[in-house]
Amino acid sequence: MKRIRFLLFSFYIFGITNSVSAKLDENSYWYGYAKGYLSSTCYNYQKGFLSYSRAKKSFENIFSLVDDLISDLEYRNSLFSIADSPQNKKCQQLMP
């Protein structure tokens, strides 16, 4: 009987931790997605593969999603400062 209680308790604890980490993983997933999207857009814009209007629209679209999908303030601040890095200086004009 003790083993069954221990086993049930273990599943219960795992279930709680899993739901908490799932929320954290959701934030980091969307952060990675947005950062990759912005970096790729910025790179392609700097190389001349994207027009200014297309790149600007891409930045606006992804930042509109950031408000809804990323609740972690540190991740959000990191995304909003993506154009501050030296390799992305040309992309400051794309920021909404």
C-alpha positions in Angstrom: 0.0 0.0 0.0 2.9 2.4 0.8 4.4 1.8 -2.7 1.1 2.6 -4.4 0.8 5.9 -2.4 4.3 6.8 -3.2 3.7 6.0 -6.9 0.5 8.1 -7.0 2.2 10.9 -5.1 5.1 10.9 -7.6 2.7 11.2 -10.5 0.9 14.0 -8.8 4.1 16.0 -8.2 5.3 15.3 -11.8 2.0 16.5 -13.1 2.2 19.8 -11.2 5.8 20.4 -12.3 5.0 19.5 -15.9 2.3 22.1 -16.2 4.5 24.8 -14.7 7.4 24.0 -17.0 5.0 23.9 -19.9 4.1 27.5 -19.4 7.8 28.4 -19.2 8.6 26.4 -22.3 5.8 28.2 -24.1 7.4 31.6 -23.4 10.8 30.3 -24.5 9.4 28.7 -27.6 7.7 31.9 -28.8 10.8 34.0 -27.8 13.0 31.7 -29.9 10.5 31.8 -32.8 10.2 35.6 -32.7 14.0 36.2 -32.3 14.7 33.9 -35.3 12.1 35.5 -37.4 13.3 39.0 -36.6 17.0 38.0 -37.1 16.2 36.4 -40.4 14.1 39.3 -41.6 16.8 41.8 -40.5 19.6 39.8 -42.3 17.6 39.5 -45.5 16.8 43.2 -45.4 20.4 44.2 -44.9 21.5 42.0 -47.8 18.8 43.5 -50.1 16.7 40.4 -50.4 13.7 42.2 -48.8 12.3 45.6 -49.5 11.9 48.1 -46.7 8.1 47.9 -46.8 8.1 44.1 -46.7 10.6 44.0 -43.8 8.7 46.7 -41.9 5.5 44.7 -42.3 7.2 41.6 -41.0 8.5 43.4 -37.9 5.1 44.8 -37.2 3.5 41.4 -37.6 5.8 39.7 -35.2 5.7 42.4 -32.6 1.9 42.3 -32.6 2.2 38.6 -31.8 4.7 39.2 -29.0 2.1 41.1 -27.0 -0.2 38.1 -27.0 2.2 35.2 -26.8 5.1 36.2 -24.6 4.4 37.2 -21.0 8.0 37.0 -19.7 9.2 40.6 -19.4 12.9 39.7 -19.9 12.1 37.9 -23.2 10.0 40.8 -24.4 12.7 43.4 -23.6 15.3 41.3 -25.4 13.2 41.2 -28.5 12.6 45.0 -28.4 16.3 45.6 -28.2 17.2 43.3 -31.1 18.2 46.3 -33.3 20.6 47.6 -30.7 23.3 45.0 -31.6 26.0 46.3 -34.0 25.1 43.7 -36.7 21.5 44.9 -36.7 21.9 48.7 -36.7 20.3 49.1 -40.1 17.2 47.4 -38.8 16.4 50.1 -36.2 14.3 51.8 -38.8 12.1 48.7 -39.0 11.2 48.7 -35.3 7.5 49.6 -34.7 
